[in-house]
């Protein structure tokens, strides 16, 4: 059984495309292309299920058409509409490309001069020019490159040098 801790969200399935079972994948991270993954993980009725890809092709920087094995009709493809799409952390860790923001969900924020974690990233707010890490307790931390000292994929930590007084606003 695949656990939520073993994957991270990269997108969502949109509508069916055509009559042969293709679906539209709206993604935030194209890691599935960079590491040549054989499958994606979809959340179907609350369960994380691997779906092997026959083929895919990009329509834009954030959209791809995907044909999954054994999904060969428009009706079967429609059953996947609005399913969240995840990628295995183990495969993503092998990727040497720059880390995507989506990959960082679940990482702990640690202040450079204090080893105690500040909190865990629950979501990324990238709706404005100033990207923010939203922690599980609702705290917002600027995701500014100048504040990040190190990203440790193995420990799933981001070491940051935060401005004095920022945490007092919690």
C-alpha angles and dihedrals in degrees: 000000000000115000127210089240090062096057141042130211116258102166151311137272113248126190130326115269120213127333102287100074103270118148134196114247116201105197140182094194127039093200090127087069098042095054096033093237119195095210146021126212117237126192105231117178090338095310126109107232128181115232117193116221122230092187144327138195131195121245095178141341090285105028134066135173110232130194112199123201113263092013098107107145135062090241093056090046091052089058088066095053112129094009113145113240123220136185127214113256091215092061093041091054089063090059114105094193120105113289115259122227091241090059090060095064106113094028119126119238111226125185113235094236097040123053093203110103115246092207147301124278109247098173144353118238106206097154092112135039089264105070115209135199108225110208124211090257091054096257114145119218122186110248091214119155090223090062097046113090100173141354112211108197093184095053091033091231137135113208109209138180102218125197114261112267096018093114092047087071091068 
